[in-house]
Amino acid sequence: MLTQEQVDFYYSNGYIGIEDVLTADEVADLRRVTDEFVEKSRTLTEHTDVFDLEPSHSATDPRVRRIKNPYLEHLVYDRALRHEKILGVVSQLIGDGLRTNGQKLNMKYAEYGSPVEWHQDWAFYPHTNDDLLAVGVSFDDMTEENGALMVIPGSHRGPTYDHHQHGEFVGAITDPNFSPVSAVPVEVKAGGISIHHVRTVHGSALNTSSRPRRLLLAQYCAIDAWPLAGIPDWDTFNSFILRGEPTNQARVESAPVRMPLPHGDRKGSIYEVQSLLDNPVFAKKAS
């Protein structure tokens, strides 16, 4: 469980790193299953409902940058989503009633790995309140050199930046007043977790090291936070509950919102959506 000092740090900064949450055996299981999924991707030549591929992916050198909703594909990922230590920490931050609105596994292999441009998760899925966060389970020691999650402390208490370009949603901050100069890396060892608030500005650069960086990201919502874009249906919505009982009373609190519409020509994962960006920050650094 978090100390009061850790809770206060999260509320003040919008993120926190916590070591030694998963055991070595749990991390080993996640790595093993992930390697098996990457092996399956050898036969693919384009993205699927499960796999998002690096541009350089090939049968001889399979490169997967994301596994989409992995908890639907294998029990080991589902166990991580429902891990009691993780749910305990999340409950301390956003309440006992918890719902998930997604999980993904982002991978950066040694000396490559697509960057994720600066963005706020809130821009993708605004809710009736902002008691939402993402937990990243690190399979590898996560450092700035191998593409650690980068965050801007305190940005969760600021504006919702514009993520539109030429009138279309591109999934990255395009606001001319935005600057990432105060960004810091969230560095944790394998088995540790990162947590960031849904409005915290974050991103990650290319992996310039000889070590991989695999991060399993699970999204959690307070049970009375309802998506402004609507729900599929009552039963499906409630199937995402991890702790607590269904409620039809949405808690509505003030938070700045821009809806992620209209869409551009590219849809799919954040990598595809951000590929429309005219001036990518991290790509400039890599060139």
Contacts in CASP RR format, 6 or more apart in sequence:
PFRMAT RR
TARGET T0000
AUTHOR 0000-0000-0000
METHOD contacts of the structure
MODEL  1
MLTQEQVDFYYSNGYIGIEDVLTADEVADLRRVTDEFVEKSRTLTEHTDV
FDLEPSHSATDPRVRRIKNPYLEHLVYDRALRHEKILGVVSQLIGDGLRT
NGQKLNMKYAEYGSPVEWHQDWAFYPHTNDDLLAVGVSFDDMTEENGALM
VIPGSHRGPTYDHHQHGEFVGAITDPNFSPVSAVPVEVKAGGISIHHVRT
VHGSALNTSSRPRRLLLAQYCAIDAWPLAGIPDWDTFNSFILRGEPTNQA
RVESAPVRMPLPHGDRKGSIYEVQSLLDNPVFAKKAS
1 88 0 8 1.000
1 89 0 8 1.000
1 92 0 8 1.000
2 10 0 8 1.000
2 16 0 8 1.000
2 18 0 8 1.000
2 89 0 8 1.000
2 92 0 8 1.000
2 93 0 8 1.000
6 16 0 8 1.000
6 18 0 8 1.000
7 92 0 8 1.000
7 93 0 8 1.000
9 16 0 8 1.000
10 16 0 8 1.000
10 93 0 8 1.000
10 195 0 8 1.000
10 197 0 8 1.000
12 154 0 8 1.000
13 151 0 8 1.000
13 153 0 8 1.000
13 154 0 8 1.000
14 151 0 8 1.000
14 153 0 8 1.000
14 154 0 8 1.000
14 155 0 8 1.000
14 156 0 8 1.000
14 157 0 8 1.000
14 196 0 8 1.000
14 197 0 8 1.000
14 200 0 8 1.000
15 151 0 8 1.000
15 153 0 8 1.000
15 186 0 8 1.000
15 194 0 8 1.000
15 195 0 8 1.000
15 196 0 8 1.000
15 197 0 8 1.000
15 200 0 8 1.000
15 202 0 8 1.000
16 186 0 8 1.000
16 194 0 8 1.000
16 195 0 8 1.000
17 186 0 8 1.000
17 188 0 8 1.000
17 192 0 8 1.000
17 193 0 8 1.000
17 194 0 8 1.000
17 195 0 8 1.000
18 89 0 8 1.000
18 188 0 8 1.000
18 192 0 8 1.000
18 193 0 8 1.000
18 194 0 8 1.000
18 195 0 8 1.000
19 188 0 8 1.000
19 189 0 8 1.000
19 191 0 8 1.000
19 192 0 8 1.000
20 189 0 8 1.000
20 191 0 8 1.000
20 192 0 8 1.000
21 83 0 8 1.000
21 85 0 8 1.000
21 86 0 8 1.000
21 89 0 8 1.000
21 137 0 8 1.000
21 191 0 8 1.000
21 192 0 8 1.000
21 193 0 8 1.000
22 30 0 8 1.000
22 80 0 8 1.000
22 83 0 8 1.000
22 85 0 8 1.000
22 137 0 8 1.000
22 191 0 8 1.000
22 192 0 8 1.000
22 193 0 8 1.000
23 191 0 8 1.000
24 191 0 8 1.000
26 79 0 8 1.000
26 80 0 8 1.000
26 191 0 8 1.000
27 139 0 8 1.000
27 190 0 8 1.000
27 191 0 8 1.000
29 76 0 8 1.000
30 76 0 8 1.000
30 77 0 8 1.000
30 80 0 8 1.000
30 137 0 8 1.000
30 139 0 8 1.000
30 216 0 8 1.000
31 139 0 8 1.000
31 214 0 8 1.000
33 74 0 8 1.000
33 76 0 8 1.000
33 77 0 8 1.000
34 67 0 8 1.000
34 105 0 8 1.000
34 107 0 8 1.000
34 139 0 8 1.000
34 214 0 8 1.000
37 50 0 8 1.000
37 51 0 8 1.000
37 64 0 8 1.000
37 67 0 8 1.000
37 70 0 8 1.000
37 73 0 8 1.000
37 74 0 8 1.000
38 62 0 8 1.000
38 64 0 8 1.000
38 107 0 8 1.000
39 62 0 8 1.000
41 51 0 8 1.000
41 53 0 8 1.000
41 57 0 8 1.000
41 62 0 8 1.000
41 64 0 8 1.000
42 59 0 8 1.000
42 62 0 8 1.000
43 59 0 8 1.000
44 51 0 8 1.000
44 53 0 8 1.000
44 57 0 8 1.000
46 53 0 8 1.000
47 53 0 8 1.000
47 268 0 8 1.000
47 269 0 8 1.000
47 272 0 8 1.000
49 68 0 8 1.000
50 67 0 8 1.000
50 68 0 8 1.000
50 69 0 8 1.000
50 73 0 8 1.000
51 64 0 8 1.000
51 66 0 8 1.000
51 67 0 8 1.000
51 68 0 8 1.000
52 64 0 8 1.000
52 65 0 8 1.000
52 66 0 8 1.000
52 67 0 8 1.000
52 68 0 8 1.000
52 268 0 8 1.000
52 269 0 8 1.000
52 271 0 8 1.000
52 272 0 8 1.000
53 63 0 8 1.000
53 64 0 8 1.000
53 65 0 8 1.000
54 63 0 8 1.000
54 64 0 8 1.000
54 65 0 8 1.000
54 112 0 8 1.000
54 113 0 8 1.000
54 114 0 8 1.000
55 114 0 8 1.000
56 63 0 8 1.000
56 112 0 8 1.000
57 63 0 8 1.000
57 64 0 8 1.000
63 109 0 8 1.000
63 112 0 8 1.000
63 113 0 8 1.000
64 107 0 8 1.000
65 106 0 8 1.000
65 107 0 8 1.000
65 108 0 8 1.000
65 113 0 8 1.000
65 114 0 8 1.000
65 271 0 8 1.000
66 104 0 8 1.000
66 105 0 8 1.000
66 106 0 8 1.000
66 107 0 8 1.000
66 269 0 8 1.000
66 271 0 8 1.000
67 73 0 8 1.000
67 104 0 8 1.000
67 105 0 8 1.000
67 107 0 8 1.000
68 104 0 8 1.000
68 269 0 8 1.000
69 102 0 8 1.000
69 103 0 8 1.000
69 104 0 8 1.000
70 77 0 8 1.000
70 103 0 8 1.000
70 104 0 8 1.000
70 105 0 8 1.000
70 216 0 8 1.000
71 77 0 8 1.000
71 78 0 8 1.000
71 80 0 8 1.000
71 81 0 8 1.000
71 102 0 8 1.000
71 103 0 8 1.000
71 218 0 8 1.000
72 78 0 8 1.000
77 103 0 8 1.000
77 105 0 8 1.000
77 216 0 8 1.000
80 86 0 8 1.000
80 137 0 8 1.000
80 216 0 8 1.000
80 218 0 8 1.000
81 100 0 8 1.000
81 103 0 8 1.000
81 218 0 8 1.000
81 242 0 8 1.000
82 242 0 8 1.000
86 135 0 8 1.000
86 137 0 8 1.000
86 193 0 8 1.000
86 218 0 8 1.000
87 98 0 8 1.000
87 242 0 8 1.000
87 243 0 8 1.000
89 135 0 8 1.000
89 193 0 8 1.000
89 195 0 8 1.000
90 98 0 8 1.000
90 133 0 8 1.000
90 135 0 8 1.000
90 195 0 8 1.000
90 220 0 8 1.000
91 97 0 8 1.000
91 98 0 8 1.000
91 243 0 8 1.000
93 133 0 8 1.000
93 195 0 8 1.000
94 131 0 8 1.000
94 132 0 8 1.000
94 133 0 8 1.000
94 220 0 8 1.000
94 221 0 8 1.000
94 222 0 8 1.000
95 131 0 8 1.000
95 222 0 8 1.000
96 243 0 8 1.000
96 244 0 8 1.000
97 222 0 8 1.000
97 223 0 8 1.000
97 241 0 8 1.000
97 242 0 8 1.000
97 243 0 8 1.000
97 244 0 8 1.000
98 220 0 8 1.000
98 221 0 8 1.000
98 222 0 8 1.000
98 223 0 8 1.000
98 241 0 8 1.000
98 242 0 8 1.000
98 243 0 8 1.000
98 244 0 8 1.000
99 220 0 8 1.000
99 221 0 8 1.000
99 222 0 8 1.000
99 223 0 8 1.000
99 225 0 8 1.000
99 240 0 8 1.000
99 241 0 8 1.000
99 242 0 8 1.000
100 218 0 8 1.000
100 219 0 8 1.000
100 220 0 8 1.000
100 221 0 8 1.000
100 240 0 8 1.000
100 242 0 8 1.000
101 125 0 8 1.000
101 132 0 8 1.000
101 219 0 8 1.000
101 220 0 8 1.000
101 221 0 8 1.000
101 227 0 8 1.000
101 240 0 8 1.000
102 218 0 8 1.000
102 219 0 8 1.000
102 240 0 8 1.000
103 216 0 8 1.000
103 217 0 8 1.000
103 218 0 8 1.000
103 219 0 8 1.000
104 216 0 8 1.000
104 217 0 8 1.000
104 269 0 8 1.000
105 214 0 8 1.000
105 215 0 8 1.000
105 216 0 8 1.000
105 217 0 8 1.000
106 116 0 8 1.000
106 204 0 8 1.000
106 214 0 8 1.000
106 215 0 8 1.000
106 217 0 8 1.000
107 113 0 8 1.000
107 212 0 8 1.000
107 213 0 8 1.000
107 214 0 8 1.000
107 215 0 8 1.000
108 114 0 8 1.000
108 146 0 8 1.000
108 147 0 8 1.000
108 204 0 8 1.000
108 206 0 8 1.000
108 207 0 8 1.000
108 212 0 8 1.000
108 213 0 8 1.000
108 214 0 8 1.000
109 207 0 8 1.000
109 212 0 8 1.000
110 146 0 8 1.000
110 207 0 8 1.000
110 209 0 8 1.000
110 210 0 8 1.000
110 211 0 8 1.000
110 212 0 8 1.000
111 207 0 8 1.000
111 208 0 8 1.000
111 209 0 8 1.000
111 210 0 8 1.000
112 206 0 8 1.000
112 207 0 8 1.000
113 206 0 8 1.000
113 207 0 8 1.000
114 206 0 8 1.000
114 271 0 8 1.000
115 203 0 8 1.000
115 204 0 8 1.000
115 205 0 8 1.000
115 206 0 8 1.000
115 280 0 8 1.000
115 282 0 8 1.000
115 283 0 8 1.000
115 286 0 8 1.000
116 203 0 8 1.000
116 204 0 8 1.000
116 270 0 8 1.000
116 271 0 8 1.000
116 274 0 8 1.000
116 282 0 8 1.000
117 171 0 8 1.000
117 172 0 8 1.000
117 173 0 8 1.000
117 203 0 8 1.000
117 274 0 8 1.000
117 277 0 8 1.000
117 280 0 8 1.000
117 281 0 8 1.000
117 282 0 8 1.000
118 172 0 8 1.000
118 173 0 8 1.000
118 178 0 8 1.000
118 180 0 8 1.000
118 201 0 8 1.000
118 202 0 8 1.000
118 203 0 8 1.000
118 281 0 8 1.000
119 163 0 8 1.000
119 171 0 8 1.000
119 172 0 8 1.000
119 173 0 8 1.000
119 201 0 8 1.000
119 202 0 8 1.000
119 203 0 8 1.000
119 270 0 8 1.000
119 274 0 8 1.000
120 155 0 8 1.000
120 160 0 8 1.000
120 161 0 8 1.000
120 163 0 8 1.000
120 173 0 8 1.000
120 198 0 8 1.000
120 199 0 8 1.000
120 200 0 8 1.000
120 201 0 8 1.000
120 202 0 8 1.000
121 132 0 8 1.000
121 134 0 8 1.000
121 196 0 8 1.000
121 198 0 8 1.000
121 199 0 8 1.000
121 200 0 8 1.000
121 219 0 8 1.000
122 130 0 8 1.000
122 132 0 8 1.000
122 160 0 8 1.000
122 198 0 8 1.000
122 199 0 8 1.000
122 255 0 8 1.000
122 257 0 8 1.000
123 160 0 8 1.000
123 161 0 8 1.000
123 163 0 8 1.000
123 169 0 8 1.000
123 171 0 8 1.000
123 258 0 8 1.000
123 260 0 8 1.000
124 171 0 8 1.000
124 260 0 8 1.000
124 270 0 8 1.000
125 132 0 8 1.000
125 198 0 8 1.000
125 227 0 8 1.000
125 229 0 8 1.000
125 260 0 8 1.000
126 160 0 8 1.000
126 227 0 8 1.000
126 228 0 8 1.000
126 229 0 8 1.000
126 255 0 8 1.000
126 257 0 8 1.000
126 258 0 8 1.000
126 259 0 8 1.000
127 198 0 8 1.000
127 221 0 8 1.000
127 225 0 8 1.000
127 226 0 8 1.000
127 227 0 8 1.000
127 228 0 8 1.000
128 224 0 8 1.000
128 225 0 8 1.000
128 226 0 8 1.000
128 228 0 8 1.000
128 250 0 8 1.000
128 251 0 8 1.000
128 252 0 8 1.000
128 253 0 8 1.000
129 222 0 8 1.000
129 224 0 8 1.000
129 225 0 8 1.000
129 251 0 8 1.000
129 252 0 8 1.000
129 253 0 8 1.000
129 255 0 8 1.000
130 156 0 8 1.000
130 197 0 8 1.000
130 198 0 8 1.000
130 199 0 8 1.000
130 225 0 8 1.000
130 253 0 8 1.000
130 255 0 8 1.000
131 221 0 8 1.000
131 222 0 8 1.000
131 225 0 8 1.000
131 251 0 8 1.000
132 197 0 8 1.000
132 198 0 8 1.000
132 219 0 8 1.000
132 220 0 8 1.000
132 221 0 8 1.000
132 222 0 8 1.000
132 225 0 8 1.000
133 195 0 8 1.000
133 196 0 8 1.000
133 197 0 8 1.000
133 198 0 8 1.000
133 219 0 8 1.000
133 220 0 8 1.000
134 195 0 8 1.000
134 196 0 8 1.000
134 198 0 8 1.000
134 217 0 8 1.000
134 218 0 8 1.000
134 219 0 8 1.000
134 220 0 8 1.000
135 193 0 8 1.000
135 194 0 8 1.000
135 195 0 8 1.000
135 217 0 8 1.000
135 218 0 8 1.000
135 220 0 8 1.000
136 149 0 8 1.000
136 193 0 8 1.000
136 194 0 8 1.000
136 195 0 8 1.000
136 215 0 8 1.000
136 216 0 8 1.000
136 217 0 8 1.000
136 218 0 8 1.000
137 191 0 8 1.000
137 192 0 8 1.000
137 193 0 8 1.000
137 215 0 8 1.000
137 216 0 8 1.000
137 217 0 8 1.000
137 218 0 8 1.000
138 188 0 8 1.000
138 189 0 8 1.000
138 190 0 8 1.000
138 191 0 8 1.000
138 192 0 8 1.000
138 193 0 8 1.000
138 194 0 8 1.000
138 213 0 8 1.000
138 214 0 8 1.000
138 215 0 8 1.000
139 190 0 8 1.000
139 191 0 8 1.000
139 212 0 8 1.000
139 214 0 8 1.000
139 215 0 8 1.000
139 216 0 8 1.000
140 146 0 8 1.000
140 190 0 8 1.000
140 211 0 8 1.000
140 212 0 8 1.000
140 213 0 8 1.000
140 214 0 8 1.000
141 188 0 8 1.000
141 189 0 8 1.000
141 190 0 8 1.000
141 211 0 8 1.000
142 148 0 8 1.000
142 149 0 8 1.000
142 186 0 8 1.000
142 187 0 8 1.000
142 188 0 8 1.000
142 189 0 8 1.000
142 194 0 8 1.000
142 213 0 8 1.000
142 215 0 8 1.000
143 185 0 8 1.000
143 187 0 8 1.000
143 209 0 8 1.000
143 211 0 8 1.000
143 213 0 8 1.000
144 150 0 8 1.000
144 185 0 8 1.000
144 187 0 8 1.000
145 207 0 8 1.000
145 208 0 8 1.000
145 209 0 8 1.000
145 211 0 8 1.000
146 207 0 8 1.000
146 208 0 8 1.000
146 209 0 8 1.000
146 211 0 8 1.000
146 212 0 8 1.000
146 213 0 8 1.000
147 185 0 8 1.000
147 204 0 8 1.000
147 205 0 8 1.000
147 206 0 8 1.000
147 207 0 8 1.000
147 208 0 8 1.000
147 209 0 8 1.000
147 213 0 8 1.000
148 185 0 8 1.000
148 186 0 8 1.000
148 187 0 8 1.000
148 204 0 8 1.000
148 213 0 8 1.000
149 185 0 8 1.000
149 186 0 8 1.000
149 194 0 8 1.000
149 196 0 8 1.000
149 202 0 8 1.000
149 203 0 8 1.000
149 204 0 8 1.000
149 215 0 8 1.000
150 180 0 8 1.000
150 183 0 8 1.000
150 184 0 8 1.000
150 185 0 8 1.000
150 186 0 8 1.000
150 202 0 8 1.000
150 203 0 8 1.000
150 204 0 8 1.000
150 205 0 8 1.000
151 183 0 8 1.000
151 184 0 8 1.000
151 186 0 8 1.000
151 196 0 8 1.000
151 200 0 8 1.000
151 201 0 8 1.000
151 202 0 8 1.000
151 203 0 8 1.000
152 180 0 8 1.000
152 182 0 8 1.000
152 183 0 8 1.000
152 184 0 8 1.000
152 200 0 8 1.000
152 201 0 8 1.000
152 202 0 8 1.000
153 182 0 8 1.000
153 184 0 8 1.000
154 200 0 8 1.000
155 199 0 8 1.000
155 200 0 8 1.000
155 201 0 8 1.000
156 197 0 8 1.000
156 198 0 8 1.000
156 199 0 8 1.000
156 200 0 8 1.000
157 199 0 8 1.000
158 199 0 8 1.000
158 256 0 8 1.000
159 175 0 8 1.000
159 256 0 8 1.000
160 199 0 8 1.000
160 255 0 8 1.000
160 256 0 8 1.000
160 257 0 8 1.000
160 258 0 8 1.000
161 173 0 8 1.000
161 174 0 8 1.000
161 175 0 8 1.000
161 178 0 8 1.000
161 201 0 8 1.000
162 173 0 8 1.000
162 174 0 8 1.000
162 175 0 8 1.000
162 258 0 8 1.000
163 169 0 8 1.000
163 170 0 8 1.000
163 171 0 8 1.000
163 172 0 8 1.000
163 173 0 8 1.000
163 174 0 8 1.000
163 258 0 8 1.000
163 260 0 8 1.000
164 170 0 8 1.000
164 174 0 8 1.000
164 258 0 8 1.000
165 174 0 8 1.000
165 276 0 8 1.000
165 277 0 8 1.000
165 278 0 8 1.000
167 262 0 8 1.000
168 262 0 8 1.000
168 263 0 8 1.000
168 264 0 8 1.000
168 276 0 8 1.000
169 260 0 8 1.000
169 261 0 8 1.000
169 262 0 8 1.000
169 263 0 8 1.000
169 264 0 8 1.000
169 273 0 8 1.000
170 264 0 8 1.000
170 273 0 8 1.000
170 274 0 8 1.000
170 276 0 8 1.000
170 277 0 8 1.000
171 260 0 8 1.000
171 270 0 8 1.000
171 273 0 8 1.000
171 274 0 8 1.000
171 277 0 8 1.000
172 274 0 8 1.000
172 277 0 8 1.000
172 280 0 8 1.000
173 201 0 8 1.000
174 277 0 8 1.000
178 201 0 8 1.000
180 201 0 8 1.000
180 281 0 8 1.000
183 201 0 8 1.000
186 194 0 8 1.000
186 196 0 8 1.000
188 194 0 8 1.000
194 215 0 8 1.000
196 202 0 8 1.000
199 255 0 8 1.000
203 282 0 8 1.000
204 282 0 8 1.000
205 282 0 8 1.000
205 285 0 8 1.000
205 286 0 8 1.000
206 282 0 8 1.000
206 285 0 8 1.000
206 286 0 8 1.000
207 213 0 8 1.000
220 242 0 8 1.000
222 251 0 8 1.000
223 241 0 8 1.000
223 243 0 8 1.000
223 244 0 8 1.000
223 245 0 8 1.000
223 246 0 8 1.000
223 247 0 8 1.000
224 247 0 8 1.000
224 249 0 8 1.000
224 250 0 8 1.000
224 251 0 8 1.000
225 250 0 8 1.000
225 251 0 8 1.000
226 250 0 8 1.000
228 257 0 8 1.000
228 259 0 8 1.000
229 259 0 8 1.000
231 237 0 8 1.000
234 246 0 8 1.000
238 246 0 8 1.000
264 273 0 8 1.000
264 276 0 8 1.000
265 276 0 8 1.000
266 272 0 8 1.000
266 273 0 8 1.000
266 275 0 8 1.000
266 276 0 8 1.000
267 273 0 8 1.000
274 280 0 8 1.000
END
